[in-house]
Amino acid sequence: MKPVEKAHYKTVIVGGGIVGAGIFRDLVMNGVETLLIDAGDFSSQTSERSSKMLHGGIRYLENMDFPLVFEALHEKNLWLKLTPHLAKEVPFYLPVYSDSKRPLWMIRAGLYLYDLLSSFKNSPFSMKNKAECLNAIPGLNPERLKGAGVYYDGIMDDAKITLEVIYDALEEEHAFAKNHTMVTNVRKINNKSTLTLKDQFTGIESNITCDQVVYALGPFTDTFLKQYDFYHWQDVLLPSKGSHIWIKASDLPIKYPIVMTPQDEFGDRVIFVNPHGEKVLVGTTEVPNKDNLFDVKPTEEEIAYLLKNLNTYFPLLKLNASHIIGSFAGIRPLVRDDNSSGDRGKTSREHKIYQPCSDTYVIAGGKYTTFRVMGREITQKICHRFHKSFNRDKTESSLRRKSVISPFAWHLPTASDLKKICETEMPKTFEDLVKRRLSISTRAIWKENTQKDFDSYFEEHINLLNKYFKVTSADIARF
Ligand SMILES: Cc1cc2nc3c(=O)[nH]c(=O)nc-3n(C[C@H](O)[C@H](O)[C@H](O)COP(=O)(O)OP(=O)(O)OC[C@H]3O[C@@H](n4cnc5c(N)ncnc54)[C@H](O)[C@@H]3O)c2cc1C
């Protein structure tokens, strides 16, 4: 690993979620020396709490967001090609009932438009009658069922794609990255930014300077920037919380993702039910956030809402809290727009770039799927400022470094796998290792993936892990 103890960098990116990671890769591939910093582990906030879909956003068609859907569909199809070990295309079933808001003909028209906007790069949509639909999704509520539309999108490991984008960037000589390092102060000295970085383990602070700073702080944008008078920052976000639950696949045995479209007190929503190997992801909600941004959790009401809708679509399964093997919540960093009138569901998923000082860019909004486009826009501006040539196609190449554990071909890591992960994938805590390098977010999920006892497996490897970062039996027991 390269040392990152320089006092000055050409560019510093603050925020190592998918947006910061995408900008990082684009900048360094275009020859700009860059340091990427995150207060926690890379991808440990919003970018590991998404619905884990690479998608065009079929529901944005109703908002007439055609350019966004077009862009997202092209990015989705690109990343399905570039990271086949982390993302795969699957058929999504959108069941239609006699009282559904959108009848079958409208679904057919929408799916045609969706494929058209992908320049027909999506696998083609189809329509299913009731019998075909029940055959594909046993257990689906047959009462008043008319049929289903079937279209294609991607499911992915969101945290892993972010990490692999960063590993790929680090293949470049002039790329540096530091996780668990918080920016605790910013000063402008002679019109240049000086950032104070705090090592989150030792508490030691140090200063660095840079010619250009980029904030890719997702939902933390407003809180962070408002601390500094020289940014004259006014809130730009409409933070929107979304929660998910994981259900054991054996308790919700579906082969294909289902799109549920309830109409209730939460408005005209979409809830995805997406199988991921041994588990099924159900979400999401869309409510204002009341939690501390670094500690967002699903509320009981949100969980009850997801279970209620699952039981409407799958009444025989009688799912309840005991079937949940994990849950998580995240904050969508939506950018306020004048047309949304505060309705989070209708607020555009477009991103925006701000320049509060000549050497500072702030990027907010967007979707996971469109991160490369967001990175490209910032990179072009920075290359221009540094009088460097900019190649917009560089990031269309495959990632150069795969992580040891692939979520779609999961295997129990051997001691040599663990050693390789610790040496090449930058975990600094037990949670970094288990959650994001091994893709195991809870003990119950570990149990579904492997027959091994969680504690004894990690106790067996504790000495090995301790060569790289501090792990105690309490850390293992607490997970
Ligand atoms: C519930 C939900 C479902 C979603 N589903 C999808 C989906 O299926 N598909 C899709 O395309 N998009 C989806 N999205 C949108 C997508 O997840 C986000 O747009 C994207 O992850 C935002 O990434 P980011 O890098 O901007 O933010 P983040 O991932 O939150 O990154 C910001 C980083 O800044 C760091 N940071 C904060 N303060 C400091 C500091 N002082 N110093 C250093 N670092 C700091 C944080 O630690 C964090 O890692 C979903 C979002 C939500 C919430």
The ligand as an ORCA input file, in Angstrom:
! r2SCAN-3c Opt
* xyz 0 1
  C     -32.927      3.483      0.974
  C     -32.161      3.810     -0.270
  C     -32.258      2.986     -1.385
  C     -31.543      3.302     -2.534
  N     -31.557      2.420     -3.579
  C     -30.851      2.687     -4.678
  C     -30.768      1.719     -5.715
  O     -31.264      0.597     -5.598
  N     -30.077      2.054     -6.833
  C     -29.487      3.278     -6.988
  O     -28.930      3.538     -8.054
  N     -29.470      4.192     -5.983
  C     -30.124      3.910     -4.831
  N     -30.107      4.776     -3.788
  C     -29.321      6.011     -3.902
  C     -27.843      5.753     -3.584
  O     -27.681      4.787     -2.585
  C     -27.164      7.052     -3.168
  O     -27.457      8.054     -4.113
  C     -25.643      6.913     -3.082
  O     -25.268      5.767     -2.352
  C     -25.071      8.150     -2.423
  O     -23.681      7.991     -2.348
  P     -22.747      9.133     -1.793
  O     -21.358      8.734     -2.086
  O     -23.241     10.442     -2.275
  O     -23.051      9.143     -0.204
  P     -22.450      8.211      0.958
  O     -22.349      6.796      0.521
  O     -23.261      8.474      2.179
  O     -20.978      8.764      1.146
  C     -20.685      9.947      1.864
  C     -19.475      9.661      2.728
  O     -19.034     10.866      3.352
  C     -18.382     10.490      4.548
  N     -18.222     11.634      5.434
  C     -19.185     12.333      6.072
  N     -18.628     13.311      6.813
  C     -17.277     13.236      6.648
  C     -16.175     13.969      7.159
  N     -16.322     14.997      7.994
  N     -14.922     13.607      6.798
  C     -14.725     12.569      5.930
  N     -15.752     11.846      5.423
  C     -17.017     12.172      5.767
  C     -19.318      9.423      5.123
  O     -18.643      8.596      6.061
  C     -19.766      8.680      3.870
  O     -19.058      7.477      3.660
  C     -30.766      4.464     -2.596
  C     -30.638      5.276     -1.458
  C     -31.308      4.933     -0.307
  C     -31.121      5.747      0.931
*
